[in-house]
Amino acid sequence: MPSKTDWARLKTDKAAANPEHPEAAVKHIVRGIVRRGLQPLPSKASISLRVDQDVLEWFKAQGAGYQTRINTVLRAFRDASV
């Protein structure tokens, strides 16, 4: 029987690679595996955006990745407006 992978341990920073070789960190390896065969990610622009506090709190309450979700909502609005 194959051994079980301790995924919780792999997700921690303690499992990160040697500082001399950050590209060998688990998160970079997993990202490379997941992205293989997919189109390159478009570049992102860093901006300062003012939104109502309640809107920001709602997105943050949905969990990690709230900025990505905000981007997805804005993209959907853009696409629906065409």
PDB file of N, CA, C and O in Angstrom:
ATOM      1  N   MET A   1       0.859  -1.185   0.000  1.00  0.00           N
ATOM      2  CA  MET A   1       0.000   0.000   0.000  1.00  0.00           C
ATOM      3  C   MET A   1       0.899   1.239   0.000  1.00  0.00           C
ATOM      4  O   MET A   1       1.817   1.334   0.814  1.00  0.00           O
ATOM      5  N   PRO A   2       0.639   2.206  -0.921  1.00  0.00           N
ATOM      6  CA  PRO A   2       1.479   3.404  -0.961  1.00  0.00           C
ATOM      7  C   PRO A   2       1.281   4.244   0.290  1.00  0.00           C
ATOM      8  O   PRO A   2       0.211   4.248   0.898  1.00  0.00           O
ATOM      9  N   SER A   3       2.344   4.958   0.660  1.00  0.00           N
ATOM     10  CA  SER A   3       2.250   5.801   1.850  1.00  0.00           C
ATOM     11  C   SER A   3       1.396   7.026   1.554  1.00  0.00           C
ATOM     12  O   SER A   3       1.345   7.508   0.422  1.00  0.00           O
ATOM     13  N   LYS A   4       0.731   7.517   2.583  1.00  0.00           N
ATOM     14  CA  LYS A   4      -0.104   8.706   2.434  1.00  0.00           C
ATOM     15  C   LYS A   4       0.764   9.948   2.472  1.00  0.00           C
ATOM     16  O   LYS A   4       1.753  10.015   3.201  1.00  0.00           O
ATOM     17  N   THR A   5       0.370  10.944   1.662  1.00  0.00           N
ATOM     18  CA  THR A   5       1.078  12.221   1.660  1.00  0.00           C
ATOM     19  C   THR A   5       0.502  13.111   2.740  1.00  0.00           C
ATOM     20  O   THR A   5      -0.717  13.246   2.852  1.00  0.00           O
ATOM     21  N   ASP A   6       1.353  13.709   3.522  1.00  0.00           N
ATOM     22  CA  ASP A   6       0.913  14.630   4.569  1.00  0.00           C
ATOM     23  C   ASP A   6       0.749  16.017   3.939  1.00  0.00           C
ATOM     24  O   ASP A   6       1.650  16.852   4.019  1.00  0.00           O
ATOM     25  N   TRP A   7      -0.411  16.254   3.311  1.00  0.00           N
ATOM     26  CA  TRP A   7      -0.659  17.508   2.588  1.00  0.00           C
ATOM     27  C   TRP A   7      -0.613  18.720   3.513  1.00  0.00           C
ATOM     28  O   TRP A   7      -0.170  19.791   3.100  1.00  0.00           O
ATOM     29  N   ALA A   8      -1.059  18.570   4.742  1.00  0.00           N
ATOM     30  CA  ALA A   8      -1.033  19.699   5.681  1.00  0.00           C
ATOM     31  C   ALA A   8       0.405  20.147   5.920  1.00  0.00           C
ATOM     32  O   ALA A   8       0.681  21.345   5.980  1.00  0.00           O
ATOM     33  N   ARG A   9       1.313  19.199   6.053  1.00  0.00           N
ATOM     34  CA  ARG A   9       2.719  19.540   6.263  1.00  0.00           C
ATOM     35  C   ARG A   9       3.291  20.231   5.037  1.00  0.00           C
ATOM     36  O   ARG A   9       4.078  21.169   5.167  1.00  0.00           O
ATOM     37  N   LEU A  10       2.909  19.784   3.851  1.00  0.00           N
ATOM     38  CA  LEU A  10       3.437  20.380   2.628  1.00  0.00           C
ATOM     39  C   LEU A  10       2.946  21.807   2.421  1.00  0.00           C
ATOM     40  O   LEU A  10       3.611  22.601   1.755  1.00  0.00           O
ATOM     41  N   LYS A  11       1.797  22.137   2.982  1.00  0.00           N
ATOM     42  CA  LYS A  11       1.240  23.479   2.804  1.00  0.00           C
ATOM     43  C   LYS A  11       1.891  24.518   3.708  1.00  0.00           C
ATOM     44  O   LYS A  11       1.701  25.718   3.506  1.00  0.00           O
ATOM     45  N   THR A  12       2.638  24.086   4.679  1.00  0.00           N
ATOM     46  CA  THR A  12       3.235  25.037   5.617  1.00  0.00           C
ATOM     47  C   THR A  12       4.524  25.614   5.066  1.00  0.00           C
ATOM     48  O   THR A  12       5.168  25.009   4.209  1.00  0.00           O
ATOM     49  N   ASP A  13       4.897  26.778   5.557  1.00  0.00           N
ATOM     50  CA  ASP A  13       6.151  27.403   5.153  1.00  0.00           C
ATOM     51  C   ASP A  13       7.355  26.584   5.606  1.00  0.00           C
ATOM     52  O   ASP A  13       8.436  26.705   5.030  1.00  0.00           O
ATOM     53  N   LYS A  14       7.178  25.748   6.636  1.00  0.00           N
ATOM     54  CA  LYS A  14       8.280  24.927   7.126  1.00  0.00           C
ATOM     55  C   LYS A  14       8.756  23.963   6.046  1.00  0.00           C
ATOM     56  O   LYS A  14       9.906  23.523   6.054  1.00  0.00           O
ATOM     57  N   ALA A  15       7.859  23.639   5.120  1.00  0.00           N
ATOM     58  CA  ALA A  15       8.215  22.714   4.049  1.00  0.00           C
ATOM     59  C   ALA A  15       8.840  23.447   2.864  1.00  0.00           C
ATOM     60  O   ALA A  15       9.170  22.821   1.857  1.00  0.00           O
ATOM     61  N   ALA A  16       9.003  24.758   2.972  1.00  0.00           N
ATOM     62  CA  ALA A  16       9.585  25.538   1.884  1.00  0.00           C
ATOM     63  C   ALA A  16      11.029  25.112   1.660  1.00  0.00           C
ATOM     64  O   ALA A  16      11.702  24.592   2.551  1.00  0.00           O
ATOM     65  N   ALA A  17      11.470  25.353   0.440  1.00  0.00           N
ATOM     66  CA  ALA A  17      12.818  24.926   0.072  1.00  0.00           C
ATOM     67  C   ALA A  17      13.877  25.796   0.722  1.00  0.00           C
ATOM     68  O   ALA A  17      13.579  26.811   1.352  1.00  0.00           O
ATOM     69  N   ASN A  18      15.086  25.383   0.558  1.00  0.00           N
ATOM     70  CA  ASN A  18      16.265  26.106   1.009  1.00  0.00           C
ATOM     71  C   ASN A  18      16.229  27.525   0.454  1.00  0.00           C
ATOM     72  O   ASN A  18      15.918  27.700  -0.724  1.00  0.00           O
ATOM     73  N   PRO A  19      16.540  28.562   1.266  1.00  0.00           N
ATOM     74  CA  PRO A  19      16.519  29.942   0.771  1.00  0.00           C
ATOM     75  C   PRO A  19      17.432  30.170  -0.431  1.00  0.00           C
ATOM     76  O   PRO A  19      17.240  31.116  -1.195  1.00  0.00           O
ATOM     77  N   GLU A  20      18.426  29.298  -0.593  1.00  0.00           N
ATOM     78  CA  GLU A  20      19.316  29.429  -1.739  1.00  0.00           C
ATOM     79  C   GLU A  20      18.629  28.980  -3.026  1.00  0.00           C
ATOM     80  O   GLU A  20      19.073  29.330  -4.120  1.00  0.00           O
ATOM     81  N   HIS A  21      17.558  28.215  -2.906  1.00  0.00           N
ATOM     82  CA  HIS A  21      16.844  27.683  -4.071  1.00  0.00           C
ATOM     83  C   HIS A  21      15.337  27.863  -3.896  1.00  0.00           C
ATOM     84  O   HIS A  21      14.614  26.873  -3.779  1.00  0.00           O
ATOM     85  N   PRO A  22      14.843  29.115  -3.874  1.00  0.00           N
ATOM     86  CA  PRO A  22      13.417  29.326  -3.626  1.00  0.00           C
ATOM     87  C   PRO A  22      12.530  28.720  -4.701  1.00  0.00           C
ATOM     88  O   PRO A  22      11.371  28.404  -4.432  1.00  0.00           O
ATOM     89  N   GLU A  23      13.050  28.550  -5.923  1.00  0.00           N
ATOM     90  CA  GLU A  23      12.230  27.975  -6.983  1.00  0.00           C
ATOM     91  C   GLU A  23      11.891  26.510  -6.718  1.00  0.00           C
ATOM     92  O   GLU A  23      11.017  25.951  -7.380  1.00  0.00           O
ATOM     93  N   ALA A  24      12.565  25.886  -5.765  1.00  0.00           N
ATOM     94  CA  ALA A  24      12.295  24.497  -5.427  1.00  0.00           C
ATOM     95  C   ALA A  24      11.244  24.380  -4.329  1.00  0.00           C
ATOM     96  O   ALA A  24      10.953  23.270  -3.883  1.00  0.00           O
ATOM     97  N   ALA A  25      10.673  25.485  -3.886  1.00  0.00           N
ATOM     98  CA  ALA A  25       9.633  25.443  -2.860  1.00  0.00           C
ATOM     99  C   ALA A  25       8.413  24.699  -3.405  1.00  0.00           C
ATOM    100  O   ALA A  25       8.125  24.768  -4.600  1.00  0.00           O
ATOM    101  N   VAL A  26       7.706  23.996  -2.538  1.00  0.00           N
ATOM    102  CA  VAL A  26       6.561  23.193  -2.928  1.00  0.00           C
ATOM    103  C   VAL A  26       5.539  24.026  -3.683  1.00  0.00           C
ATOM    104  O   VAL A  26       4.986  23.560  -4.680  1.00  0.00           O
ATOM    105  N   LYS A  27       5.274  25.247  -3.232  1.00  0.00           N
ATOM    106  CA  LYS A  27       4.246  26.049  -3.897  1.00  0.00           C
ATOM    107  C   LYS A  27       4.626  26.358  -5.335  1.00  0.00           C
ATOM    108  O   LYS A  27       3.750  26.428  -6.198  1.00  0.00           O
ATOM    109  N   HIS A  28       5.910  26.545  -5.614  1.00  0.00           N
ATOM    110  CA  HIS A  28       6.344  26.818  -6.979  1.00  0.00           C
ATOM    111  C   HIS A  28       6.258  25.560  -7.840  1.00  0.00           C
ATOM    112  O   HIS A  28       5.899  25.630  -9.016  1.00  0.00           O
ATOM    113  N   ILE A  29       6.584  24.424  -7.260  1.00  0.00           N
ATOM    114  CA  ILE A  29       6.510  23.160  -7.995  1.00  0.00           C
ATOM    115  C   ILE A  29       5.063  22.845  -8.340  1.00  0.00           C
ATOM    116  O   ILE A  29       4.765  22.481  -9.478  1.00  0.00           O
ATOM    117  N   VAL A  30       4.159  22.981  -7.372  1.00  0.00           N
ATOM    118  CA  VAL A  30       2.748  22.704  -7.599  1.00  0.00           C
ATOM    119  C   VAL A  30       2.185  23.656  -8.637  1.00  0.00           C
ATOM    120  O   VAL A  30       1.442  23.232  -9.522  1.00  0.00           O
ATOM    121  N   ARG A  31       2.524  24.935  -8.547  1.00  0.00           N
ATOM    122  CA  ARG A  31       2.045  25.910  -9.521  1.00  0.00           C
ATOM    123  C   ARG A  31       2.497  25.522 -10.930  1.00  0.00           C
ATOM    124  O   ARG A  31       1.728  25.635 -11.885  1.00  0.00           O
ATOM    125  N   GLY A  32       3.733  25.068 -11.058  1.00  0.00           N
ATOM    126  CA  GLY A  32       4.246  24.647 -12.355  1.00  0.00           C
ATOM    127  C   GLY A  32       3.518  23.438 -12.904  1.00  0.00           C
ATOM    128  O   GLY A  32       3.259  23.359 -14.105  1.00  0.00           O
ATOM    129  N   ILE A  33       3.184  22.496 -12.034  1.00  0.00           N
ATOM    130  CA  ILE A  33       2.456  21.310 -12.461  1.00  0.00           C
ATOM    131  C   ILE A  33       1.047  21.680 -12.887  1.00  0.00           C
ATOM    132  O   ILE A  33       0.566  21.217 -13.921  1.00  0.00           O
ATOM    133  N   VAL A  34       0.390  22.503 -12.106  1.00  0.00           N
ATOM    134  CA  VAL A  34      -0.982  22.895 -12.402  1.00  0.00           C
ATOM    135  C   VAL A  34      -1.044  23.716 -13.682  1.00  0.00           C
ATOM    136  O   VAL A  34      -1.974  23.556 -14.473  1.00  0.00           O
ATOM    137  N   ARG A  35      -0.061  24.597 -13.897  1.00  0.00           N
ATOM    138  CA  ARG A  35      -0.076  25.488 -15.060  1.00  0.00           C
ATOM    139  C   ARG A  35       0.383  24.812 -16.345  1.00  0.00           C
ATOM    140  O   ARG A  35       0.155  25.351 -17.428  1.00  0.00           O
ATOM    141  N   ARG A  36       1.021  23.653 -16.261  1.00  0.00           N
ATOM    142  CA  ARG A  36       1.557  22.996 -17.455  1.00  0.00           C
ATOM    143  C   ARG A  36       0.455  22.786 -18.482  1.00  0.00           C
ATOM    144  O   ARG A  36      -0.596  22.231 -18.160  1.00  0.00           O
ATOM    145  N   GLY A  37       0.682  23.219 -19.698  1.00  0.00           N
ATOM    146  CA  GLY A  37      -0.276  23.032 -20.785  1.00  0.00           C
ATOM    147  C   GLY A  37      -1.314  24.130 -20.879  1.00  0.00           C
ATOM    148  O   GLY A  37      -2.079  24.163 -21.843  1.00  0.00           O
ATOM    149  N   LEU A  38      -1.366  25.016 -19.924  1.00  0.00           N
ATOM    150  CA  LEU A  38      -2.333  26.104 -19.967  1.00  0.00           C
ATOM    151  C   LEU A  38      -1.699  27.336 -20.592  1.00  0.00           C
ATOM    152  O   LEU A  38      -0.475  27.445 -20.665  1.00  0.00           O
ATOM    153  N   GLN A  39      -2.525  28.250 -21.036  1.00  0.00           N
ATOM    154  CA  GLN A  39      -2.035  29.498 -21.596  1.00  0.00           C
ATOM    155  C   GLN A  39      -1.345  30.302 -20.500  1.00  0.00           C
ATOM    156  O   GLN A  39      -1.714  30.197 -19.331  1.00  0.00           O
ATOM    157  N   PRO A  40      -0.340  31.111 -20.868  1.00  0.00           N
ATOM    158  CA  PRO A  40       0.330  31.948 -19.860  1.00  0.00           C
ATOM    159  C   PRO A  40      -0.667  32.899 -19.196  1.00  0.00           C
ATOM    160  O   PRO A  40      -1.615  33.374 -19.821  1.00  0.00           O
ATOM    161  N   LEU A  41      -0.423  33.155 -17.923  1.00  0.00           N
ATOM    162  CA  LEU A  41      -1.271  34.101 -17.205  1.00  0.00           C
ATOM    163  C   LEU A  41      -1.001  35.513 -17.712  1.00  0.00           C
ATOM    164  O   LEU A  41       0.153  35.883 -17.932  1.00  0.00           O
ATOM    165  N   PRO A  42      -2.062  36.306 -17.899  1.00  0.00           N
ATOM    166  CA  PRO A  42      -1.826  37.691 -18.303  1.00  0.00           C
ATOM    167  C   PRO A  42      -1.161  38.464 -17.170  1.00  0.00           C
ATOM    168  O   PRO A  42      -1.360  38.155 -15.995  1.00  0.00           O
ATOM    169  N   SER A  43      -0.377  39.465 -17.530  1.00  0.00           N
ATOM    170  CA  SER A  43       0.276  40.260 -16.494  1.00  0.00           C
ATOM    171  C   SER A  43      -0.777  41.110 -15.785  1.00  0.00           C
ATOM    172  O   SER A  43      -1.813  41.448 -16.357  1.00  0.00           O
ATOM    173  N   LYS A  44      -0.495  41.435 -14.566  1.00  0.00           N
ATOM    174  CA  LYS A  44      -1.422  42.232 -13.766  1.00  0.00           C
ATOM    175  C   LYS A  44      -0.795  43.582 -13.476  1.00  0.00           C
ATOM    176  O   LYS A  44       0.426  43.716 -13.405  1.00  0.00           O
ATOM    177  N   ALA A  45      -1.646  44.576 -13.310  1.00  0.00           N
ATOM    178  CA  ALA A  45      -1.187  45.914 -12.957  1.00  0.00           C
ATOM    179  C   ALA A  45      -1.523  46.158 -11.493  1.00  0.00           C
ATOM    180  O   ALA A  45      -2.609  45.807 -11.032  1.00  0.00           O
ATOM    181  N   SER A  46      -0.607  46.748 -10.780  1.00  0.00           N
ATOM    182  CA  SER A  46      -0.845  47.092  -9.392  1.00  0.00           C
ATOM    183  C   SER A  46      -1.455  48.493  -9.355  1.00  0.00           C
ATOM    184  O   SER A  46      -0.874  49.450  -9.868  1.00  0.00           O
ATOM    185  N   ILE A  47      -2.635  48.598  -8.741  1.00  0.00           N
ATOM    186  CA  ILE A  47      -3.326  49.883  -8.663  1.00  0.00           C
ATOM    187  C   ILE A  47      -3.793  50.136  -7.241  1.00  0.00           C
ATOM    188  O   ILE A  47      -3.759  49.247  -6.390  1.00  0.00           O
ATOM    189  N   SER A  48      -4.222  51.342  -7.005  1.00  0.00           N
ATOM    190  CA  SER A  48      -4.875  51.676  -5.755  1.00  0.00           C
ATOM    191  C   SER A  48      -6.334  51.943  -6.102  1.00  0.00           C
ATOM    192  O   SER A  48      -6.628  52.790  -6.945  1.00  0.00           O
ATOM    193  N   LEU A  49      -7.239  51.232  -5.462  1.00  0.00           N
ATOM    194  CA  LEU A  49      -8.653  51.317  -5.791  1.00  0.00           C
ATOM    195  C   LEU A  49      -9.445  51.575  -4.514  1.00  0.00           C
ATOM    196  O   LEU A  49      -9.281  50.867  -3.521  1.00  0.00           O
ATOM    197  N   ARG A  50     -10.282  52.565  -4.544  1.00  0.00           N
ATOM    198  CA  ARG A  50     -11.104  52.871  -3.379  1.00  0.00           C
ATOM    199  C   ARG A  50     -12.480  52.249  -3.569  1.00  0.00           C
ATOM    200  O   ARG A  50     -13.174  52.528  -4.546  1.00  0.00           O
ATOM    201  N   VAL A  51     -12.861  51.397  -2.616  1.00  0.00           N
ATOM    202  CA  VAL A  51     -14.183  50.773  -2.641  1.00  0.00           C
ATOM    203  C   VAL A  51     -14.831  50.987  -1.275  1.00  0.00           C
ATOM    204  O   VAL A  51     -14.151  51.250  -0.283  1.00  0.00           O
ATOM    205  N   ASP A  52     -16.135  50.871  -1.248  1.00  0.00           N
ATOM    206  CA  ASP A  52     -16.844  51.017   0.023  1.00  0.00           C
ATOM    207  C   ASP A  52     -16.391  49.924   0.986  1.00  0.00           C
ATOM    208  O   ASP A  52     -16.130  48.793   0.578  1.00  0.00           O
ATOM    209  N   GLN A  53     -16.302  50.273   2.267  1.00  0.00           N
ATOM    210  CA  GLN A  53     -15.815  49.352   3.293  1.00  0.00           C
ATOM    211  C   GLN A  53     -16.650  48.079   3.348  1.00  0.00           C
ATOM    212  O   GLN A  53     -16.103  46.985   3.488  1.00  0.00           O
ATOM    213  N   ASP A  54     -17.971  48.212   3.240  1.00  0.00           N
ATOM    214  CA  ASP A  54     -18.825  47.027   3.336  1.00  0.00           C
ATOM    215  C   ASP A  54     -18.614  46.080   2.157  1.00  0.00           C
ATOM    216  O   ASP A  54     -18.721  44.863   2.313  1.00  0.00           O
ATOM    217  N   VAL A  55     -18.318  46.625   0.989  1.00  0.00           N
ATOM    218  CA  VAL A  55     -18.050  45.791  -0.185  1.00  0.00           C
ATOM    219  C   VAL A  55     -16.749  45.018   0.030  1.00  0.00           C
ATOM    220  O   VAL A  55     -16.693  43.813  -0.216  1.00  0.00           O
ATOM    221  N   LEU A  56     -15.713  45.702   0.484  1.00  0.00           N
ATOM    222  CA  LEU A  56     -14.429  45.051   0.738  1.00  0.00           C
ATOM    223  C   LEU A  56     -14.571  43.978   1.815  1.00  0.00           C
ATOM    224  O   LEU A  56     -14.023  42.884   1.670  1.00  0.00           O
ATOM    225  N   GLU A  57     -15.290  44.271   2.883  1.00  0.00           N
ATOM    226  CA  GLU A  57     -15.492  43.295   3.956  1.00  0.00           C
ATOM    227  C   GLU A  57     -16.230  42.063   3.444  1.00  0.00           C
ATOM    228  O   GLU A  57     -15.930  40.943   3.858  1.00  0.00           O
ATOM    229  N   TRP A  58     -17.198  42.263   2.542  1.00  0.00           N
ATOM    230  CA  TRP A  58     -17.943  41.136   1.987  1.00  0.00           C
ATOM    231  C   TRP A  58     -17.008  40.228   1.184  1.00  0.00           C
ATOM    232  O   TRP A  58     -17.034  39.008   1.351  1.00  0.00           O
ATOM    233  N   PHE A  59     -16.189  40.814   0.322  1.00  0.00           N
ATOM    234  CA  PHE A  59     -15.250  40.017  -0.463  1.00  0.00           C
ATOM    235  C   PHE A  59     -14.264  39.298   0.446  1.00  0.00           C
ATOM    236  O   PHE A  59     -13.988  38.118   0.232  1.00  0.00           O
ATOM    237  N   LYS A  60     -13.727  39.975   1.454  1.00  0.00           N
ATOM    238  CA  LYS A  60     -12.782  39.351   2.373  1.00  0.00           C
ATOM    239  C   LYS A  60     -13.434  38.224   3.164  1.00  0.00           C
ATOM    240  O   LYS A  60     -12.783  37.225   3.469  1.00  0.00           O
ATOM    241  N   ALA A  61     -14.719  38.376   3.499  1.00  0.00           N
ATOM    242  CA  ALA A  61     -15.435  37.355   4.268  1.00  0.00           C
ATOM    243  C   ALA A  61     -15.603  36.062   3.475  1.00  0.00           C
ATOM    244  O   ALA A  61     -15.875  35.012   4.058  1.00  0.00           O
ATOM    245  N   GLN A  62     -15.446  36.125   2.167  1.00  0.00           N
ATOM    246  CA  GLN A  62     -15.570  34.934   1.325  1.00  0.00           C
ATOM    247  C   GLN A  62     -14.336  34.054   1.419  1.00  0.00           C
ATOM    248  O   GLN A  62     -14.337  32.924   0.930  1.00  0.00           O
ATOM    249  N   GLY A  63     -13.278  34.567   2.048  1.00  0.00           N
ATOM    250  CA  GLY A  63     -12.068  33.775   2.237  1.00  0.00           C
ATOM    251  C   GLY A  63     -10.906  34.281   1.417  1.00  0.00           C
ATOM    252  O   GLY A  63     -10.978  35.323   0.764  1.00  0.00           O
ATOM    253  N   ALA A  64      -9.828  33.513   1.467  1.00  0.00           N
ATOM    254  CA  ALA A  64      -8.611  33.901   0.743  1.00  0.00           C
ATOM    255  C   ALA A  64      -8.901  34.044  -0.744  1.00  0.00           C
ATOM    256  O   ALA A  64      -9.763  33.356  -1.292  1.00  0.00           O
ATOM    257  N   GLY A  65      -8.176  34.938  -1.380  1.00  0.00           N
ATOM    258  CA  GLY A  65      -8.344  35.157  -2.816  1.00  0.00           C
ATOM    259  C   GLY A  65      -9.362  36.235  -3.152  1.00  0.00           C
ATOM    260  O   GLY A  65      -9.892  36.268  -4.262  1.00  0.00           O
ATOM    261  N   TYR A  66      -9.634  37.108  -2.208  1.00  0.00           N
ATOM    262  CA  TYR A  66     -10.661  38.126  -2.455  1.00  0.00           C
ATOM    263  C   TYR A  66     -10.282  39.068  -3.588  1.00  0.00           C
ATOM    264  O   TYR A  66     -11.160  39.533  -4.315  1.00  0.00           O
ATOM    265  N   GLN A  67      -8.997  39.359  -3.756  1.00  0.00           N
ATOM    266  CA  GLN A  67      -8.591  40.245  -4.847  1.00  0.00           C
ATOM    267  C   GLN A  67      -8.830  39.583  -6.196  1.00  0.00           C
ATOM    268  O   GLN A  67      -9.222  40.247  -7.156  1.00  0.00           O
ATOM    269  N   THR A  68      -8.600  38.297  -6.272  1.00  0.00           N
ATOM    270  CA  THR A  68      -8.871  37.565  -7.503  1.00  0.00           C
ATOM    271  C   THR A  68     -10.358  37.565  -7.804  1.00  0.00           C
ATOM    272  O   THR A  68     -10.758  37.708  -8.959  1.00  0.00           O
ATOM    273  N   ARG A  69     -11.188  37.407  -6.765  1.00  0.00           N
ATOM    274  CA  ARG A  69     -12.635  37.445  -6.977  1.00  0.00           C
ATOM    275  C   ARG A  69     -13.090  38.817  -7.429  1.00  0.00           C
ATOM    276  O   ARG A  69     -13.955  38.912  -8.299  1.00  0.00           O
ATOM    277  N   ILE A  70     -12.539  39.884  -6.869  1.00  0.00           N
ATOM    278  CA  ILE A  70     -12.886  41.234  -7.313  1.00  0.00           C
ATOM    279  C   ILE A  70     -12.530  41.384  -8.793  1.00  0.00           C
ATOM    280  O   ILE A  70     -13.307  41.935  -9.571  1.00  0.00           O
ATOM    281  N   ASN A  71     -11.351  40.892  -9.173  1.00  0.00           N
ATOM    282  CA  ASN A  71     -10.931  40.957 -10.572  1.00  0.00           C
ATOM    283  C   ASN A  71     -11.897  40.182 -11.465  1.00  0.00           C
ATOM    284  O   ASN A  71     -12.232  40.635 -12.560  1.00  0.00           O
ATOM    285  N   THR A  72     -12.344  39.013 -10.998  1.00  0.00           N
ATOM    286  CA  THR A  72     -13.274  38.191 -11.772  1.00  0.00           C
ATOM    287  C   THR A  72     -14.607  38.899 -11.967  1.00  0.00           C
ATOM    288  O   THR A  72     -15.180  38.852 -13.056  1.00  0.00           O
ATOM    289  N   VAL A  73     -15.103  39.552 -10.924  1.00  0.00           N
ATOM    290  CA  VAL A  73     -16.363  40.300 -11.030  1.00  0.00           C
ATOM    291  C   VAL A  73     -16.212  41.464 -12.019  1.00  0.00           C
ATOM    292  O   VAL A  73     -17.097  41.705 -12.840  1.00  0.00           O
ATOM    293  N   LEU A  74     -15.096  42.174 -11.934  1.00  0.00           N
ATOM    294  CA  LEU A  74     -14.866  43.285 -12.865  1.00  0.00           C
ATOM    295  C   LEU A  74     -14.746  42.784 -14.299  1.00  0.00           C
ATOM    296  O   LEU A  74     -15.258  43.418 -15.221  1.00  0.00           O
ATOM    297  N   ARG A  75     -14.077  41.656 -14.495  1.00  0.00           N
ATOM    298  CA  ARG A  75     -13.962  41.075 -15.842  1.00  0.00           C
ATOM    299  C   ARG A  75     -15.328  40.661 -16.373  1.00  0.00           C
ATOM    300  O   ARG A  75     -15.628  40.901 -17.543  1.00  0.00           O
ATOM    301  N   ALA A  76     -16.164  40.044 -15.536  1.00  0.00           N
ATOM    302  CA  ALA A  76     -17.506  39.636 -15.956  1.00  0.00           C
ATOM    303  C   ALA A  76     -18.346  40.847 -16.345  1.00  0.00           C
ATOM    304  O   ALA A  76     -19.101  40.801 -17.316  1.00  0.00           O
ATOM    305  N   PHE A  77     -18.213  41.929 -15.583  1.00  0.00           N
ATOM    306  CA  PHE A  77     -18.943  43.156 -15.911  1.00  0.00           C
ATOM    307  C   PHE A  77     -18.478  43.693 -17.258  1.00  0.00           C
ATOM    308  O   PHE A  77     -19.287  44.092 -18.096  1.00  0.00           O
ATOM    309  N   ARG A  78     -17.154  43.699 -17.454  1.00  0.00           N
ATOM    310  CA  ARG A  78     -16.592  44.170 -18.731  1.00  0.00           C
ATOM    311  C   ARG A  78     -17.134  43.322 -19.893  1.00  0.00           C
ATOM    312  O   ARG A  78     -17.575  43.864 -20.907  1.00  0.00           O
ATOM    313  N   ASP A  79     -17.098  42.011 -19.741  1.00  0.00           N
ATOM    314  CA  ASP A  79     -17.538  41.124 -20.803  1.00  0.00           C
ATOM    315  C   ASP A  79     -19.041  41.255 -21.088  1.00  0.00           C
ATOM    316  O   ASP A  79     -19.475  41.128 -22.233  1.00  0.00           O
ATOM    317  N   ALA A  80     -19.822  41.508 -20.045  1.00  0.00           N
ATOM    318  CA  ALA A  80     -21.272  41.668 -20.222  1.00  0.00           C
ATOM    319  C   ALA A  80     -21.620  43.003 -20.861  1.00  0.00           C
ATOM    320  O   ALA A  80     -22.700  43.164 -21.429  1.00  0.00           O
ATOM    321  N   SER A  81     -20.708  43.952 -20.766  1.00  0.00           N
ATOM    322  CA  SER A  81     -20.968  45.287 -21.295  1.00  0.00           C
ATOM    323  C   SER A  81     -20.622  45.422 -22.769  1.00  0.00           C
ATOM    324  O   SER A  81     -20.917  46.444 -23.388  1.00  0.00           O
ATOM    325  N   VAL A  82     -20.000  44.400 -23.330  1.00  0.00           N
ATOM    326  CA  VAL A  82     -19.538  44.475 -24.725  1.00  0.00           C
ATOM    327  C   VAL A  82     -20.668  44.307 -25.687  1.00  0.00           C
ATOM    328  O   VAL A  82     -20.457  44.343 -26.900  1.00  0.00           O
TER     329      VAL A  82
END
